[in-house]
Amino acid sequence: MKDQAAKLRQLVGGKNFVGDLQETGSVNGDKKDNLPYIIAITSGKGGVGKTNFTVNLAIALSRMGKRVLIIDADLGLANVEVILGCSSKYTMMDLLNSDISLAQIILEGPAGIKYISGGSGIEQMSDLSVTTRELLIQKLYACETVADIILVDTGAGVGRNVLDFLLSSDEIILLTTPEPTALTDAYAVIKACRAKTDFLNIKFVINKIYDESEGIDVGMKLIETTRRFLQVNVSYLGMIYDDRNMTNAIKKQVPLLLSYPDTIAAKCINLIAKAVLQGDSMRVKRGWRGFLQRLIFSR
């Protein structure tokens, strides 16, 4: 067991081994510019806890001094609103109405986080005229003034819309569970991204583990398999223990970090947030405008 843990630490650079549940190290959140950092959060299949993780990660990052904006790009489902216990009147596509401003579509969430509903209209972006798309992104540009980190909660799987969001972001966080089907689908996401570009910044989180050895084994297999067969180096961010309070928080429509802040899953998410801020990739940013240009005009 100790040999396995040491090997996984070596594979991931020895940083932020979440299985230890020790909150060590300083948070390196300093930025050298004013560009927000864009992180797409995805999964190979539904039901692994992606949106719940996104919301709680946002809260953790906000508590660490970051201004965080969530874009709900899981088209048509609005699961972020369910977890937050709120409802959004407008979606991103309402910005095409000249009477609607960005301030009107941004919802204020708990712990200082902000939220925008993407809406199912994102699927039709490629059908918009160049002038209309320009109008949309001109309004969306202002998002970079309200956030240091923008979390894009994508749909699951490898559909075109999901891949567009992933490949337009600065970083991808891939959430999976130890279940064989979830791991197979997570591998499929990495493979689909690899087919589109050689430049990937993918990190993964293992959710719903029952013990540390399980998380270590899954992490090692995913790292070694993608390295061997895809020539892709994915990075390990951490693991989250299975915690019934996660389900209780969803039922209450109050995020875990607010309703059960001292539970084991909450501690894991806090450590993952620290790992996100300490990552070297935080220094390399293309920014929100670059994200929009790649997302909208590459279609």
Secondary structure in CASP SS format (residue, H / E / C, confidence):
PFRMAT SS
TARGET T0000
AUTHOR 0000-0000-0000
METHOD secondary structure of the structure
MODEL  1
M C 1.00
K H 1.00
D H 1.00
Q H 1.00
A H 1.00
A H 1.00
K H 1.00
L H 1.00
R H 1.00
Q H 1.00
L H 1.00
V C 1.00
G C 1.00
G C 1.00
K C 1.00
N C 1.00
F C 1.00
V H 1.00
G H 1.00
D H 1.00
L C 1.00
Q C 1.00
E C 1.00
T C 1.00
G C 1.00
S C 1.00
V C 1.00
N C 1.00
G C 1.00
D C 1.00
K C 1.00
K C 1.00
D C 1.00
N C 1.00
L C 1.00
P C 1.00
Y E 1.00
I E 1.00
I E 1.00
A E 1.00
I E 1.00
T E 1.00
S E 1.00
G C 1.00
K C 1.00
G C 1.00
G C 1.00
V C 1.00
G C 1.00
K H 1.00
T H 1.00
N H 1.00
F H 1.00
T H 1.00
V H 1.00
N H 1.00
L H 1.00
A H 1.00
I H 1.00
A H 1.00
L H 1.00
S H 1.00
R H 1.00
M C 1.00
G C 1.00
K C 1.00
R C 1.00
V E 1.00
L E 1.00
I E 1.00
I E 1.00
D E 1.00
A E 1.00
D C 1.00
L C 1.00
G C 1.00
L C 1.00
A C 1.00
N H 1.00
V H 1.00
E H 1.00
V H 1.00
I H 1.00
L H 1.00
G C 1.00
C C 1.00
S C 1.00
S C 1.00
K C 1.00
Y C 1.00
T C 1.00
M H 1.00
M H 1.00
D H 1.00
L H 1.00
L H 1.00
N C 1.00
S C 1.00
D C 1.00
I C 1.00
S C 1.00
L H 1.00
A H 1.00
Q H 1.00
I H 1.00
I C 1.00
L E 1.00
E E 1.00
G C 1.00
P H 1.00
A H 1.00
G H 1.00
I C 1.00
K E 1.00
Y E 1.00
I E 1.00
S E 1.00
G C 1.00
G C 1.00
S H 1.00
G H 1.00
I H 1.00
E H 1.00
Q H 1.00
M H 1.00
S H 1.00
D H 1.00
L C 1.00
S C 1.00
V H 1.00
T H 1.00
T H 1.00
R H 1.00
E H 1.00
L H 1.00
L H 1.00
I H 1.00
Q H 1.00
K H 1.00
L H 1.00
Y H 1.00
A H 1.00
C H 1.00
E H 1.00
T H 1.00
V C 1.00
A C 1.00
D C 1.00
I E 1.00
I E 1.00
L E 1.00
V E 1.00
D E 1.00
T E 1.00
G C 1.00
A C 1.00
G C 1.00
V C 1.00
G C 1.00
R H 1.00
N H 1.00
V H 1.00
L H 1.00
D H 1.00
F H 1.00
L H 1.00
L H 1.00
S H 1.00
S C 1.00
D C 1.00
E E 1.00
I E 1.00
I E 1.00
L E 1.00
L E 1.00
T E 1.00
T C 1.00
P C 1.00
E C 1.00
P H 1.00
T H 1.00
A H 1.00
L H 1.00
T H 1.00
D H 1.00
A H 1.00
Y H 1.00
A H 1.00
V H 1.00
I H 1.00
K H 1.00
A H 1.00
C H 1.00
R H 1.00
A H 1.00
K H 1.00
T C 1.00
D C 1.00
F C 1.00
L C 1.00
N C 1.00
I E 1.00
K E 1.00
F E 1.00
V E 1.00
I E 1.00
N E 1.00
K E 1.00
I E 1.00
Y C 1.00
D C 1.00
E H 1.00
S H 1.00
E H 1.00
G H 1.00
I H 1.00
D H 1.00
V H 1.00
G H 1.00
M H 1.00
K H 1.00
L H 1.00
I H 1.00
E H 1.00
T H 1.00
T H 1.00
R H 1.00
R H 1.00
F H 1.00
L H 1.00
Q C 1.00
V C 1.00
N C 1.00
V C 1.00
S E 1.00
Y E 1.00
L E 1.00
G E 1.00
M E 1.00
I E 1.00
Y E 1.00
D C 1.00
D C 1.00
R H 1.00
N H 1.00
M H 1.00
T H 1.00
N H 1.00
A H 1.00
I H 1.00
K H 1.00
K H 1.00
Q C 1.00
V C 1.00
P C 1.00
L H 1.00
L H 1.00
L H 1.00
S H 1.00
Y C 1.00
P C 1.00
D C 1.00
T C 1.00
I H 1.00
A H 1.00
A H 1.00
K H 1.00
C H 1.00
I H 1.00
N H 1.00
L H 1.00
I H 1.00
A H 1.00
K H 1.00
A H 1.00
V H 1.00
L H 1.00
Q H 1.00
G C 1.00
D H 1.00
S H 1.00
M H 1.00
R H 1.00
V C 1.00
K C 1.00
R C 1.00
G H 1.00
W H 1.00
R H 1.00
G H 1.00
F H 1.00
L H 1.00
Q H 1.00
R H 1.00
L H 1.00
I H 1.00
F H 1.00
S C 1.00
R C 1.00
END
